[in-house]
Amino acid sequence: MASENSSLENLVRKSKKAILLGIGGGGDIVGTIPTAGLLRLFAIECLLGGLPWERSVFDPIPGPRTFNEIKNLRLLNDTVWFANKDTVTTTGVRFAETEIAEIYGKEVLLVDITKGVEGVTGGLRKALKELGADLLVGIDVGGDSIAFGNEKGLASPLADSIMTAALSELSEEFNTLLGIFGYGSDGELTPEELENSFSVIAKEGGLLGAWGITPEILRQLEMVVSKVPTEASRIPVECARGERGQTAIRRGTRKVYLSTTSTLTFYLSPRVLFEKVSKPARLVFGSKSLDEANEALHSIGLFTELDLEREKFKKTHPIR
């Protein structure tokens, strides 16, 4: 069992193989690259991955794709699959994970969240054992995963809450970390809201360390974001180049404050985050499907990324 008093150094020193997952879908897998750079300094083998859920501007079909909606996959278990440079949806959409697989010439993982927290937990438990991995790291780009659940700008809580709940449960058996990369770069939580959450986490002993973008990692990220369409993961790259001020993403609907803080990845205890901060993660715990998790978030008035995509799809594909 992982100790909740662990520090980043202790977890890294005793690890040999890590699974690094972008937990919010879209370009979150890009956010795993700095952490992979850190772990490789300690000769830790890294396997990157993410969720088969692209933003609606790329894949208009609502929600994450299921196994039967994807071509060129290799099955690891019912929930975790291997993707490669040719992995696409049945409608021809490439995932950010597909691009990463092509860039690095290696297979990456895709995690199915349509079976809810129980499905994700079971699948990742099997994957860690099957792959011989001793460290699981979830990376959220932007920081909305550390929301309490009542923040006005919170717009994509579903995937993050499912993955946070799964990481927390798995921390009973495995060494786990949740990393926040690109402080506020998704424009969902304000700097004050982020600080409120970080303050609680730190007071509870859940802030385990941080790691920044080095010049070498910056070169990698610049190359990757030139090929992988992503807004939130591009912000830290701009900040690492010295950009400051304010910009807009999501077609001008969200403001992002450029800060050197965005170049850091903050590593947190998933258990502390789950128990002390994230009400959305606690609500979806035990869910057996995506819709069950989504309905649980509706109970506190949250309008999720799945709701948004379904609403947009209905407008563009009216029933006749």
C-alpha positions in Angstrom: 0.0 0.0 0.0 1.3 3.5 -0.9 1.9 5.7 2.1 0.0 9.0 2.1 3.1 10.5 3.7 5.2 9.7 0.6 7.1 12.5 -1.2 7.9 12.6 -4.9 11.5 11.6 -4.2 10.5 8.4 -2.3 8.0 7.3 -5.0 10.5 7.9 -7.8 13.4 6.2 -6.1 11.5 2.9 -5.7 9.9 2.8 -9.1 11.1 1.0 -12.2 8.2 1.2 -14.6 5.5 3.9 -14.8 2.2 4.3 -16.6 1.5 8.0 -17.3 -2.0 8.9 -18.3 -3.6 12.2 -19.5 -6.8 12.0 -17.5 -9.0 14.6 -19.2 -9.0 13.4 -22.8 -8.1 15.6 -25.8 -4.5 16.8 -25.6 -3.9 15.9 -21.9 -1.4 13.2 -23.0 0.9 16.0 -24.0 1.1 17.0 -20.4 2.7 13.6 -19.5 5.9 14.5 -21.4 7.6 16.6 -18.7 6.9 13.9 -16.1 8.3 11.3 -18.4 11.4 13.4 -18.8 11.8 13.5 -15.0 11.2 9.8 -14.5 13.7 8.8 -17.2 16.4 10.7 -15.3 16.0 7.8 -12.8 16.0 5.1 -15.5 12.3 4.5 -15.1 10.6 3.0 -18.1 7.5 5.1 -19.1 4.4 4.1 -21.0 2.2 7.1 -22.0 -1.5 7.0 -22.5 -4.8 8.9 -22.3 -8.5 8.6 -23.0 -10.2 8.0 -26.4 -12.1 11.2 -26.1 -11.3 14.0 -28.5 -12.8 17.5 -28.4 -16.0 17.9 -30.4 -14.2 20.2 -32.9 -12.3 17.1 -34.0 -14.8 14.3 -33.3 -18.4 15.6 -33.3 -19.8 12.3 -31.9 -20.5 12.9 -28.2 -18.5 11.2 -25.5 -15.5 8.9 -25.6 -15.2 6.2 -28.2 -15.7 2.6 -27.3 -13.6 -0.3 -28.5 -16.0 -1.1 -31.4 -15.8 2.5 -32.6 -12.0 2.4 -33.0 -9.8 0.8 -35.6 -6.2 -0.5 -35.3 -6.2 -1.3 -31.6 -4.5 -4.0 -29.6 -6.4 -5.3 -26.6 -4.6 -5.4 -23.2 -7.8 -6.0 -21.3 -11.5 -4.9 -21.5 -10.7 -1.4 -20.3 -7.1 -0.7 -21.4 -6.0 -0.9 -25.0 -2.8 -0.3 -27.0 -3.0 2.4 -29.7 -0.5 3.0 -32.5 0.2 5.5 -35.3 -2.7 4.1 -37.3 -5.3 4.1 -34.6 -8.4 6.1 -35.7 -12.1 6.1 -35.0 -14.4 4.3 -37.4 -15.1 7.7 -38.9 -11.4 8.4 -39.5 -10.6 10.8 -36.5 -7.1 10.5 -35.1 -6.6 10.8 -31.4 -3.9 12.9 -29.7 -2.6 9.5 -28.6 -2.3 8.4 -32.2 -0.1 11.4 -32.9 2.1 10.7 -29.8 2.5 7.1 -30.9 3.7 8.2 -34.3 6.0 10.9 -33.0 7.8 8.6 -30.6 7.4 5.4 -32.6 5.9 3.5 -29.7 2.5 2.2 -28.7 0.5 4.2 -26.1 -2.4 3.3 -24.0 -6.1 4.2 -24.2 -8.3 3.9 -21.2 -12.1 3.3 -21.6 -14.1 5.3 -19.1 -17.5 4.3 -20.4 -17.7 1.6 -17.7 -17.4 4.2 -14.9 -15.0 4.3 -12.0 -15.4 0.6 -11.3 -14.4 -0.3 -14.9 -11.5 2.0 -14.9 -10.2 0.8 -11.6 -10.5 -2.8 -12.5 -8.9 -2.3 -15.9 -5.9 -0.2 -14.6 -5.4 -2.7 -11.8 -5.0 -5.5 -14.4 -2.9 -3.3 -16.6 -0.4 -2.4 -13.8 0.0 -6.1 -13.1 0.1 -7.3 -16.7 2.7 -4.7 -17.7 4.8 -5.0 -14.5 4.4 -1.3 -13.7 4.9 -0.1 -10.1 3.9 3.6 -10.5 0.7 5.1 -11.9 0.6 8.8 -12.7 -2.5 10.7 -13.9 -1.8 14.1 -15.5 -4.5 16.8 -15.7 -3.7 19.8 -17.9 -5.1 23.0 -16.4 -6.1 21.9 -12.9 -9.9 21.5 -13.1 -9.5 18.1 -11.4 -8.8 19.9 -8.1 -12.1 21.8 -8.2 -14.3 21.5 -5.1 -17.3 21.3 -7.5 -19.0 24.6 -7.0 -16.7 26.8 -9.2 -18.7 28.7 -11.9 -16.2 28.1 -14.7 -16.0 24.3 -14.1 -16.9 22.9 -17.6 -15.3 19.5 -18.0 -15.5 17.6 -14.7 -16.7 14.2 -15.9 -13.5 12.5 -17.2 -11.3 14.1 -14.4 -13.6 13.0 -11.6 -13.8 9.4 -12.9 -10.0 9.2 -13.2 -9.4 10.9 -9.9 -11.7 8.5 -8.1 -10.0 5.5 -9.8 -6.5 6.8 -8.9 -7.5 7.3 -5.3 -8.9 3.8 -5.0 -5.8 2.3 -6.7 -3.6 4.2 -4.2 -4.6 1.5 -1.7 -2.6 -1.1 -3.7 -0.1 0.9 -5.9 2.0 4.0 -5.8 0.0 6.7 -7.5 0.4 10.4 -8.2 -1.9 13.0 -9.7 -0.1 15.7 -11.6 -1.4 19.2 -12.4 0.4 20.6 -15.5 -0.3 24.0 -17.0 -1.6 25.9 -13.9 -5.0 27.3 -15.1 -4.2 26.7 -18.7 -7.7 25.3 -19.5 -9.4 28.5 -18.3 -11.8 26.7 -16.1 -10.6 27.6 -12.6 -9.5 31.1 -11.6 -6.0 31.6 -10.0 -7.8 32.2 -6.7 -9.8 29.0 -7.0 -6.7 27.0 -7.8 -4.9 28.5 -4.8 -7.8 27.6 -2.5 -7.7 24.0 -3.6 -3.9 23.8 -3.4 -3.9 25.3 0.0 -6.2 22.6 1.4 -4.2 19.8 -0.3 -1.0 21.2 1.1 -2.3 21.5 4.6 -3.4 17.9 4.4 0.0 16.7 3.3 -1.1 16.0 -0.2 1.4 18.3 -2.1 4.2 15.9 -2.9 6.5 17.9 -5.1 6.9 19.7 -8.4 8.9 19.6 -11.6 9.4 22.3 -14.3 9.9 22.5 -18.0 13.6 22.3 -18.7 15.1 23.6 -22.0 15.3 20.0 -23.3 11.7 19.2 -22.4 10.7 22.6 -24.0 12.2 21.5 -27.3 10.2 18.2 -27.1 7.0 20.0 -26.3 7.5 22.6 -29.0 7.9 19.7 -31.5 4.9 17.8 -30.1 2.4 20.8 -30.0 3.4 21.6 -33.6 1.8 18.2 -34.5 -0.8 17.6 -31.8 -3.8 20.0 -31.8 -4.1 21.2 -28.3 -4.8 24.6 -26.6 -4.4 24.0 -22.9 -1.2 22.0 -23.3 0.2 24.7 -25.6 -0.1 27.4 -22.9 2.8 26.1 -20.8 5.0 26.1 -23.8 4.2 29.7 -24.5 4.9 30.6 -20.8 8.2 28.7 -21.0 9.2 30.9 -23.9 8.5 34.0 -21.8 5.0 35.0 -22.9 3.0 36.9 -20.3 -0.4 38.5 -20.0 -3.8 37.1 -20.9 -5.0 35.1 -23.8 -8.2 33.4 -24.9 -8.9 29.7 -25.8 -11.9 27.6 -26.7 -12.8 30.0 -29.6 -12.6 33.0 -27.3 -14.9 31.7 -24.6 -12.3 31.2 -21.9 -9.6 33.6 -20.6 -6.2 32.2 -19.5 -3.6 34.1 -17.5 -0.1 33.3 -18.7 2.3 32.6 -15.8 5.6 30.9 -15.2 3.6 28.7 -12.7 2.1 27.0 -15.8 5.5 25.5 -16.7 5.4 23.4 -13.5 3.8 20.0 -12.8 2.5 19.8 -9.3 2.3 16.3 -7.9 -0.5 15.5 -5.5 -1.8 12.6 -3.4 -4.9 11.3 -5.2 -6.3 10.1 -1.9 -6.0 13.6 -0.3 -7.5 15.2 -3.4 -10.4 12.7 -3.3 -11.2 12.9 0.4 -10.5 16.6 1.1 -11.3 18.5 -2.1 -13.0 16.9 -5.0 -16.7 16.4 -4.4 -17.2 15.4 -8.1 -14.8 12.5 -7.6 -16.6 11.4 -4.5 -19.9 11.6 -6.2 -18.9 9.4 -9.2 -17.2 6.8 -6.9 -18.6 3.3 -7.5 -20.2 4.2 -10.8 -20.5 1.4 -13.4 -21.1 3.5 -16.5 -20.4 6.9 -17.9 -24.0 7.9 -17.8 -24.3 6.9 -14.1 -21.2 9.1 -13.3 -22.7 11.9 -15.4 -26.0 11.8 -13.5 -24.2 11.8 -10.2 -22.6 15.2 -11.2 -26.0 16.5 -12.2 -27.0 16.1 -8.5 -24.9 19.2 -7.7 -25.9 21.1 -10.7 -22.9 20.4 -12.9 -23.2 20.6 -16.7 -20.5 18.4 -18.0 -18.4 18.1 -21.2 -20.6 15.1 -22.1 -23.8 17.3 -21.8 -22.2 20.0 -23.9 -21.3 17.6 -26.6 -24.7 16.0 -26.7 -26.4 19.4 -26.8 -24.1 20.5 -29.7 -24.8 17.2 -31.6 -28.6 17.6 -31.3 -28.4 21.1 -32.8 -26.3 20.0 -35.7 -28.1 16.6 -36.2 -31.8 17.3 -35.5 -34.2 14.3 -35.4 -36.4 14.3 -38.4 
